């Protein structure tokens, strides 16, 4: 079987990002960072190919899911643009045939101070927790990969997120391109980011995937704290969910797929 790599790409952890206007299609600042996002994804694909990957699947995972410029990617790459409207969300297209996952442009979780754009899935919650731990989009998507038995080989994004990930999967490679300072961000040079990402992706494709599996809990207690009380009330009607207080909803299951489906309807 060809060595298949799944690449899920976001923008808020892209090198240089510091403001929401740089992430939104209708804003003048967006074009430069859409280009940088595309370059970082291309660098990851190029590196993975140099490391032996023969089949690379890219999931554009930010906002409209129409951010990456497909023509900038290597010819051995497929790209999924737009939303599949399934619970896999930023991981749509993943299955058990992949050898590993690379995440690019990922960012700190809602309530963390590692990125001025820290959030989890949207700006409508103060935090999401899984088994008492603050949950990022990276955590969610790593668990989805683990559900299919696919290891996470590499992560790029802000420093806090990369440090967190290496605390969970020490063998995986990380490339931090920025760190948050209040409502600002300190970044490395964007061209240096591309070099580091390409080099790391080459090594990542050669890792022993069995050492890069994200740990899968036996049971999930999920807590979502909404900014608006009526959002919490609405989510509490989801089957199996309960209203813990006026802004917090709790959902429990032994199956990650159940949690993904809860998130699909309630985040």
C-alpha positions in Angstrom: 0.0 0.0 0.0 1.2 3.5 -0.7 2.3 5.5 2.3 -0.6 7.9 2.7 -0.4 11.1 4.7 -3.5 13.1 5.8 -2.8 16.9 6.2 -5.4 19.0 8.0 -4.7 22.7 7.7 -5.9 25.7 9.7 -4.9 29.4 9.5 -4.8 30.9 13.0 -1.5 29.2 13.7 0.0 30.2 10.4 3.2 32.2 10.6 2.6 35.9 11.2 -1.1 35.8 12.0 -2.1 38.3 14.7 -5.6 39.6 14.0 -9.0 38.1 12.9 -9.0 40.4 9.8 -6.1 38.3 8.5 -8.3 35.1 8.6 -11.5 36.3 6.9 -12.1 36.2 3.2 -13.8 39.6 3.0 -11.0 41.5 4.7 -8.2 43.2 2.8 -5.5 41.6 5.1 -6.7 38.0 4.2 -4.9 37.5 0.9 -1.4 37.6 2.3 -2.1 35.0 5.0 -4.1 32.8 2.7 -1.0 32.8 0.6 1.3 32.0 3.6 -1.1 29.2 4.7 -0.9 27.7 1.2 2.9 27.9 1.2 3.1 26.2 4.6 0.8 23.4 3.4 2.8 23.0 0.3 6.0 22.9 2.3 4.6 20.1 4.5 3.5 18.1 1.4 6.9 18.6 -0.2 8.7 17.4 2.9 6.4 14.4 3.4 7.0 13.4 -0.3 10.8 13.7 0.2 10.3 11.4 3.3 8.6 8.7 1.2 4.9 9.6 1.2 3.4 8.8 -2.2 -0.2 9.7 -1.6 -1.0 13.0 0.3 -4.6 14.1 1.1 -5.0 17.8 2.2 -8.1 18.9 4.2 -8.6 22.7 4.0 -10.1 23.2 7.5 -10.5 26.9 8.1 -13.8 28.8 8.0 -15.1 28.5 4.4 -12.6 25.6 3.8 -11.7 27.4 0.6 -8.4 29.1 1.7 -5.5 27.0 0.2 -4.6 27.7 -3.4 -4.6 24.3 -5.0 -2.2 25.1 -7.7 0.6 25.8 -5.2 0.5 22.1 -4.0 2.6 19.3 -5.4 1.0 17.2 -8.2 0.8 14.1 -6.0 -1.7 15.8 -3.7 -5.5 15.6 -3.4 -7.3 18.5 -1.7 -10.7 18.5 0.0 -12.2 22.0 -0.1 -15.6 23.0 1.3 -17.5 21.3 4.1 -18.7 17.7 4.0 -21.3 18.4 6.6 -20.3 15.4 8.7 -19.1 15.1 12.3 -15.5 14.6 11.2 -15.4 18.3 10.3 -11.7 19.3 10.0 -10.8 15.7 9.5 -13.3 14.9 6.8 -11.7 12.3 4.5 -9.7 10.5 7.2 -9.9 6.7 7.4 -7.9 3.7 8.5 -5.8 3.6 5.2 -3.7 6.6 6.2 -0.2 6.1 7.6 -0.1 9.3 9.5 -1.5 12.8 10.1 0.2 16.2 9.8 -1.5 19.3 11.2 -0.5 22.8 9.9 -1.5 26.2 11.1 -3.1 25.0 14.3 -3.7 27.3 17.3 -4.2 27.3 21.1 -7.5 26.4 22.6 -10.2 28.7 23.8 -9.2 30.3 27.2 -5.4 29.7 26.5 -3.2 32.7 26.1 -0.8 31.1 23.6 -2.3 32.9 20.6 -4.3 36.2 20.2 -6.8 34.1 18.1 -7.2 31.3 20.6 -10.6 29.5 20.2 -12.1 26.1 19.9 -14.2 25.6 16.8 -15.9 29.0 17.1 -16.1 32.1 19.2 -19.3 31.1 21.0 -17.7 29.2 23.9 -15.4 30.2 26.7 -13.9 26.7 26.8 -14.4 23.1 25.9 -13.1 20.4 28.3 -12.6 16.7 27.9 -12.2 14.7 31.1 -11.5 18.0 32.9 -8.8 19.1 30.5 -9.1 22.2 28.2 -9.7 20.9 24.7 -8.3 22.4 21.5 -9.2 21.6 17.9 -5.9 19.8 17.8 -7.0 17.5 20.7 -10.4 16.8 19.0 -8.8 16.0 15.7 -6.0 13.9 17.1 -8.7 11.8 18.9 -10.5 11.4 15.5 -7.2 10.2 14.0 -6.7 7.8 16.9 -10.2 6.5 16.4 -9.1 5.2 13.0 -5.8 4.0 14.3 -3.8 6.7 12.6 -0.9 8.4 14.4 -0.2 12.1 14.5 3.3 12.6 13.1 3.7 16.4 13.1 2.1 19.7 14.2 2.8 23.3 13.3 1.4 26.4 15.0 1.9 28.4 18.1 4.4 27.5 20.8 1.9 26.8 23.6 0.0 24.3 21.4 3.2 22.6 20.2 4.4 22.2 23.8 1.1 20.8 24.8 1.1 18.3 22.0 4.6 17.1 22.8 3.5 16.5 26.4 1.0 14.0 24.9 3.0 12.5 22.0 6.7 13.1 22.7 7.9 11.3 19.6 5.9 13.5 17.2 7.6 16.5 15.6 6.4 20.1 16.1 7.3 23.4 14.5 6.3 26.5 16.4 6.2 29.5 14.2 4.8 32.0 16.7 3.9 32.7 20.3 1.2 34.9 21.7 1.8 38.1 23.8 -1.6 39.4 25.1 -3.5 40.5 22.0 -0.4 40.2 19.8 1.9 37.6 18.3 5.6 37.2 17.8 6.5 35.2 14.7 9.6 33.9 13.0 10.3 35.0 9.4 7.7 33.3 7.1 10.4 31.9 4.8 12.2 30.4 7.7 8.9 28.8 8.7 8.6 27.1 5.3 12.1 25.7 5.6 11.5 24.3 9.1 8.1 22.8 8.1 9.6 21.2 5.0 12.5 19.7 6.9 10.3 18.4 9.8 7.7 16.9 7.4 10.4 14.9 5.7 11.5 13.4 9.1 7.8 13.0 10.1 7.1 10.8 7.1 9.9 8.4 8.3 8.8 8.2 11.9 7.6 5.0 13.5 3.9 5.7 13.7 3.3 3.2 16.5 5.1 5.6 18.8 3.0 8.6 17.7 -0.5 7.5 18.6 -2.6 10.0 20.5 -3.9 8.5 23.7 -7.5 7.5 23.6 -9.5 7.6 26.9 -11.8 4.8 27.8 -14.6 7.3 28.7 -15.4 10.9 27.8 -16.9 13.5 30.0 -17.3 16.6 27.8 -18.0 20.1 29.1 -18.9 23.1 27.0 -19.1 26.5 28.6 -21.0 28.9 26.3 -20.7 32.6 26.3 -24.5 33.0 26.0 -26.9 31.1 28.3 -29.4 30.5 25.6 -26.8 28.6 23.5 -26.3 26.3 26.5 -30.0 25.8 26.9 -30.4 24.9 23.3 -27.5 22.4 23.4 -28.8 20.8 26.6 -31.7 19.3 24.5 -29.2 17.1 22.6 -29.9 13.4 23.5 -27.8 12.5 26.5 -26.7 16.1 27.3 -27.5 17.9 30.5 -27.5 21.5 31.6 -24.9 21.8 34.5 -25.6 25.5 35.1 -26.9 28.4 33.0 -23.9 28.4 30.6 -22.5 24.9 30.8 -23.6 21.6 29.1 -22.1 18.2 29.9 -22.2 15.1 27.7 -20.8 11.7 28.4 -20.0 8.6 26.4 -17.5 5.7 26.0 -17.3 6.3 22.2 -15.5 9.2 20.6 -17.9 9.1 17.6 -20.7 9.9 20.0 -18.7 13.0 21.2 -18.0 14.1 17.7 -21.7 13.9 16.8 -22.5 16.0 20.0 -19.9 18.6 18.9 -21.4 18.5 15.3 -24.7 19.7 16.6 -23.8 21.7 19.7 -20.5 23.5 18.9 
